[in-house]
């Protein structure tokens, strides 16, 4: 054999050996994959064909004290887009599909695109991007009509990867037609920051598609109401199409919140507040000659013995259902609009107003506990001069020499001016002394003014006690502005008043003068309160001096009916005023209703059976019409109503206050009929709200 042939044969052998080695290696690898590692790889393949879909829980109900639903749930059609299938389309097909979806859900294509971007990815928009699972269809429109959902379902070839399904959303049954928006609050989708924090805390109750409470009890008790999501594992094919369910972990519904609100009382309160505002807007202001603005108002009904909120209304208000399915930019702007009256602001807990003469019972307590005897007699002159200014009575009326009782009945300003001036002279005639004793300021703070009540609603305002320390702090925060303004020549944009005020403020804006003290004594000046603060303080007059943190919630009940938590009344302080003085003030306020400034609104009311104490107030506000107040109470309830820019207290709110008392006690003409009372158990107790042995709430009486 030639050398060339031998070399060729050797090469062929080498090639055969190499080929055999490759086949042997391939066979061994194939054997390993199919036999030895087959189970593991089969499991991995199965996992790649299974997706987890979050199943949102039913949010807990919110009930009134009698078990009537205030907030429930209903089913809503939701349009979602499966991004897995969307990603397999070419650019033109994808754009066309997004356009079709945008048209059918009445949105802009750019908005639909933005909602499909995962938070944190390039181009994501905070609070619009998708926080949830990348394998879960992304909701792009909620609460769409059934026609829209059917259009998507019946034309799958036109909407590949688009899902229409029913989900649970909030509904508002509105028993007796109530609104209650500011107490209930609203929901909105979880934000990116909230979701990230939930992941960090390993909070399984939140996921990328969750909604959370933003205001009212929806926010305060959100963790109880939201429940726990479930998970549905679905098998999909290589194109991502769902083949069927693999396994399911059921979601856990949220707990039910039972409130102290009585829907019947709430209905009366809302109606009366709205009617009184409408009436005042059609009434001429005798001072200005134009109609009252009556731009806003609030009303509060408390249980005087526990501090529980029975009813609470605020005007202007809004429809709580506006948040369901997503709120539009136009709707949101209106809720914050000053032209619309800032409907989102709860005047009952967040509105702050000068209290006017409703302040005087507390000033009486301050005087009696600091040296004034109950038989004190002082002049009720038409005016009281302090320096070069005369502080006047309402309409410059005069009553001669009177005592505390008559001063409260006719709401004599000059009587209380004298007390405020006397304390200023005795303890604080140095206007620069920020630590000077002030008995009237001290008593106001004891009754809880100037600090939050602690109600179980978010966003409560603290009010303000305009004492010496507040005035000094305000001066320090504003002096640079006013000193700078006054140091320059006056220009056309600065009025004489503003320029003069700036000069005076720069020089002595920190001084607490006698005028500040006398204004404070009648609830005028820079002191402001919320209607809830005033109601709580009057409850303390009723119940012997106990200050409660007002509560809206009464109990948390599980979906199975088990009472998980009872929310007891919470006492926060005991006002240090002897009972004899509280009794004295109580008697005087009965006189306000029978013979004083509220008497003309209570004619024919059975005061011998339902003893209503009251105090009217008309707070003057610079540049605006007066704020009208009536604060009233019995040994059971406190009822407070106020309307901004509405005139006198009894003139603006008196009829509404009377109507609420009639509803609370079942007053019909001059008779009291307990069967007609809005709240069961009122005069005398017949059926108090309670829980049954199984934890469920006692159902309402037949016909309710």
Secondary structure in CASP SS format (residue, H / E / C, confidence):
PFRMAT SS
TARGET T0000
AUTHOR 0000-0000-0000
METHOD secondary structure of the structure
MODEL  1
X C 1.00
X C 1.00
X H 1.00
X H 1.00
X H 1.00
X H 1.00
X H 1.00
X H 1.00
X H 1.00
X H 1.00
X H 1.00
X H 1.00
X H 1.00
X H 1.00
X H 1.00
X H 1.00
X H 1.00
X H 1.00
X H 1.00
X H 1.00
X H 1.00
X H 1.00
X H 1.00
X H 1.00
X H 1.00
X H 1.00
X H 1.00
X H 1.00
X H 1.00
X H 1.00
X H 1.00
X H 1.00
X H 1.00
X H 1.00
X H 1.00
X H 1.00
X C 1.00
X H 1.00
X H 1.00
X H 1.00
X H 1.00
X H 1.00
X H 1.00
X H 1.00
X H 1.00
X H 1.00
X H 1.00
X H 1.00
X C 1.00
X E 1.00
X E 1.00
X E 1.00
X E 1.00
X E 1.00
X E 1.00
X C 1.00
X C 1.00
X C 1.00
X C 1.00
X C 1.00
X C 1.00
X E 1.00
X E 1.00
X C 1.00
X C 1.00
X C 1.00
X C 1.00
X C 1.00
X E 1.00
X E 1.00
X E 1.00
X E 1.00
X E 1.00
X E 1.00
X E 1.00
X E 1.00
X E 1.00
X E 1.00
X E 1.00
X E 1.00
X E 1.00
X C 1.00
X H 1.00
X H 1.00
X H 1.00
X H 1.00
X C 1.00
X C 1.00
X C 1.00
X C 1.00
X H 1.00
X H 1.00
X H 1.00
X H 1.00
X H 1.00
X H 1.00
X H 1.00
X H 1.00
X H 1.00
X H 1.00
X H 1.00
X H 1.00
X H 1.00
X H 1.00
X C 1.00
X C 1.00
X C 1.00
X C 1.00
X H 1.00
X H 1.00
X H 1.00
X H 1.00
X H 1.00
X H 1.00
X H 1.00
X H 1.00
X C 1.00
X E 1.00
X C 1.00
X C 1.00
X C 1.00
X C 1.00
X C 1.00
X C 1.00
X C 1.00
X C 1.00
X C 1.00
X C 1.00
X C 1.00
X E 1.00
X C 1.00
X C 1.00
X C 1.00
X C 1.00
X C 1.00
X C 1.00
X C 1.00
X E 1.00
X E 1.00
X E 1.00
X E 1.00
X E 1.00
X E 1.00
X E 1.00
X C 1.00
X H 1.00
X H 1.00
X H 1.00
X H 1.00
X H 1.00
X H 1.00
X H 1.00
X H 1.00
X H 1.00
X C 1.00
X C 1.00
X C 1.00
X C 1.00
X C 1.00
X C 1.00
X C 1.00
X E 1.00
X E 1.00
X E 1.00
X E 1.00
X E 1.00
X E 1.00
X E 1.00
X E 1.00
X E 1.00
X E 1.00
X C 1.00
X C 1.00
X C 1.00
X H 1.00
X H 1.00
X H 1.00
X C 1.00
X C 1.00
X C 1.00
X H 1.00
X H 1.00
X H 1.00
X H 1.00
X C 1.00
X C 1.00
X E 1.00
X E 1.00
X E 1.00
X C 1.00
X C 1.00
X H 1.00
X H 1.00
X H 1.00
X H 1.00
X H 1.00
X H 1.00
X H 1.00
X H 1.00
X H 1.00
X C 1.00
X C 1.00
X C 1.00
X C 1.00
X C 1.00
X C 1.00
X C 1.00
X C 1.00
X C 1.00
X C 1.00
X E 1.00
X E 1.00
X E 1.00
X C 1.00
X C 1.00
X H 1.00
X H 1.00
X H 1.00
X H 1.00
X H 1.00
X C 1.00
X H 1.00
X H 1.00
X H 1.00
X H 1.00
X C 1.00
X C 1.00
X E 1.00
X C 1.00
X E 1.00
X E 1.00
X E 1.00
X E 1.00
X E 1.00
X E 1.00
X E 1.00
X C 1.00
X C 1.00
X C 1.00
X C 1.00
X C 1.00
X E 1.00
X E 1.00
X E 1.00
X E 1.00
X E 1.00
X E 1.00
X E 1.00
X E 1.00
X C 1.00
X C 1.00
X E 1.00
X C 1.00
X C 1.00
X C 1.00
X E 1.00
X E 1.00
X E 1.00
X E 1.00
X C 1.00
X C 1.00
X C 1.00
X H 1.00
X H 1.00
X H 1.00
X H 1.00
X H 1.00
X H 1.00
X H 1.00
X H 1.00
X H 1.00
X H 1.00
X H 1.00
X H 1.00
X H 1.00
X H 1.00
X H 1.00
X H 1.00
X H 1.00
X H 1.00
X H 1.00
X C 1.00
X C 1.00
X E 1.00
X C 1.00
X C 1.00
X C 1.00
X C 1.00
X C 1.00
X C 1.00
X E 1.00
X C 1.00
X C 1.00
X C 1.00
X C 1.00
X E 1.00
X E 1.00
X E 1.00
X E 1.00
X E 1.00
X E 1.00
X E 1.00
X E 1.00
X C 1.00
X C 1.00
X C 1.00
X C 1.00
X E 1.00
X E 1.00
X E 1.00
X E 1.00
X E 1.00
X E 1.00
X E 1.00
X E 1.00
X C 1.00
X C 1.00
X C 1.00
X C 1.00
X H 1.00
X H 1.00
X H 1.00
X H 1.00
X C 1.00
X C 1.00
X C 1.00
X C 1.00
X C 1.00
X H 1.00
X H 1.00
X H 1.00
X H 1.00
X H 1.00
X H 1.00
X H 1.00
X H 1.00
X C 1.00
X C 1.00
X C 1.00
X C 1.00
X C 1.00
X C 1.00
X C 1.00
X C 1.00
X C 1.00
X C 1.00
X C 1.00
X C 1.00
X C 1.00
X C 1.00
X C 1.00
X C 1.00
X E 1.00
X C 1.00
X C 1.00
X H 1.00
X H 1.00
X H 1.00
X H 1.00
X H 1.00
X H 1.00
X H 1.00
X H 1.00
X H 1.00
X H 1.00
X H 1.00
X H 1.00
X H 1.00
X C 1.00
X C 1.00
X C 1.00
X C 1.00
X C 1.00
X C 1.00
X C 1.00
X C 1.00
X C 1.00
X E 1.00
X E 1.00
X E 1.00
X C 1.00
X C 1.00
X E 1.00
X E 1.00
X E 1.00
X E 1.00
X C 1.00
X C 1.00
X E 1.00
X E 1.00
X E 1.00
X E 1.00
X C 1.00
X H 1.00
X H 1.00
X H 1.00
X C 1.00
X C 1.00
X C 1.00
X E 1.00
X E 1.00
X E 1.00
X C 1.00
X H 1.00
X H 1.00
X H 1.00
X H 1.00
X H 1.00
X H 1.00
X H 1.00
X C 1.00
X C 1.00
X H 1.00
X H 1.00
X H 1.00
X H 1.00
X H 1.00
X H 1.00
X H 1.00
X H 1.00
X H 1.00
X H 1.00
X H 1.00
X H 1.00
X H 1.00
X H 1.00
X H 1.00
X C 1.00
X C 1.00
X C 1.00
X C 1.00
X C 1.00
X C 1.00
X C 1.00
X C 1.00
X C 1.00
X C 1.00
X C 1.00
X H 1.00
X H 1.00
X H 1.00
X H 1.00
X H 1.00
X H 1.00
X H 1.00
X H 1.00
X C 1.00
X C 1.00
X C 1.00
X C 1.00
X C 1.00
X C 1.00
X C 1.00
X C 1.00
X C 1.00
X C 1.00
X C 1.00
X C 1.00
X C 1.00
X C 1.00
X C 1.00
X C 1.00
X C 1.00
X E 1.00
X C 1.00
X C 1.00
X C 1.00
X H 1.00
X H 1.00
X H 1.00
X H 1.00
X H 1.00
X H 1.00
X H 1.00
X H 1.00
X H 1.00
X H 1.00
X H 1.00
X H 1.00
X H 1.00
X H 1.00
X H 1.00
X H 1.00
X H 1.00
X H 1.00
X H 1.00
X C 1.00
X C 1.00
X C 1.00
X C 1.00
X C 1.00
X C 1.00
X C 1.00
X C 1.00
X C 1.00
X H 1.00
X H 1.00
X H 1.00
X H 1.00
X H 1.00
X H 1.00
X H 1.00
X H 1.00
X H 1.00
X H 1.00
X H 1.00
X H 1.00
X H 1.00
X C 1.00
X C 1.00
X C 1.00
X C 1.00
X C 1.00
X H 1.00
X H 1.00
X H 1.00
X H 1.00
X H 1.00
X H 1.00
X H 1.00
X H 1.00
X C 1.00
X C 1.00
X C 1.00
X C 1.00
X C 1.00
X C 1.00
X E 1.00
X E 1.00
X C 1.00
X H 1.00
X H 1.00
X H 1.00
X H 1.00
X H 1.00
X H 1.00
X H 1.00
X H 1.00
X H 1.00
X H 1.00
X H 1.00
X H 1.00
X H 1.00
X C 1.00
X C 1.00
X E 1.00
X E 1.00
X E 1.00
X E 1.00
X C 1.00
X E 1.00
X C 1.00
X E 1.00
X E 1.00
X E 1.00
X E 1.00
X E 1.00
X C 1.00
X C 1.00
X C 1.00
X C 1.00
X C 1.00
X E 1.00
X E 1.00
X E 1.00
X E 1.00
X C 1.00
X C 1.00
X C 1.00
X E 1.00
X E 1.00
X E 1.00
X E 1.00
X E 1.00
X C 1.00
X C 1.00
X C 1.00
X C 1.00
X H 1.00
X H 1.00
X H 1.00
X H 1.00
X H 1.00
X H 1.00
X H 1.00
X H 1.00
X H 1.00
X H 1.00
X H 1.00
X H 1.00
X H 1.00
X H 1.00
X H 1.00
X H 1.00
X C 1.00
X C 1.00
X C 1.00
X C 1.00
X H 1.00
X H 1.00
X H 1.00
X C 1.00
X C 1.00
X C 1.00
X C 1.00
X C 1.00
X C 1.00
X C 1.00
X C 1.00
X C 1.00
X C 1.00
X C 1.00
X E 1.00
X E 1.00
X E 1.00
X E 1.00
X E 1.00
X E 1.00
X E 1.00
X C 1.00
X C 1.00
X C 1.00
X C 1.00
X C 1.00
X C 1.00
X C 1.00
X E 1.00
X E 1.00
X E 1.00
X E 1.00
X E 1.00
X E 1.00
X E 1.00
X C 1.00
X C 1.00
X C 1.00
X E 1.00
X E 1.00
X E 1.00
X E 1.00
X E 1.00
X E 1.00
X E 1.00
X E 1.00
X C 1.00
X C 1.00
X C 1.00
X C 1.00
X H 1.00
X H 1.00
X H 1.00
X H 1.00
X H 1.00
X H 1.00
X H 1.00
X H 1.00
X H 1.00
X H 1.00
X H 1.00
X H 1.00
X H 1.00
X H 1.00
X H 1.00
X H 1.00
X H 1.00
X C 1.00
X E 1.00
X E 1.00
X C 1.00
X C 1.00
X E 1.00
X E 1.00
X C 1.00
X H 1.00
X H 1.00
X H 1.00
X C 1.00
X C 1.00
X C 1.00
X C 1.00
X C 1.00
X C 1.00
X C 1.00
X C 1.00
X C 1.00
X C 1.00
X C 1.00
X C 1.00
X C 1.00
X C 1.00
X E 1.00
X C 1.00
X C 1.00
X C 1.00
X C 1.00
X C 1.00
X E 1.00
X C 1.00
X C 1.00
X C 1.00
X C 1.00
X C 1.00
X C 1.00
X C 1.00
END
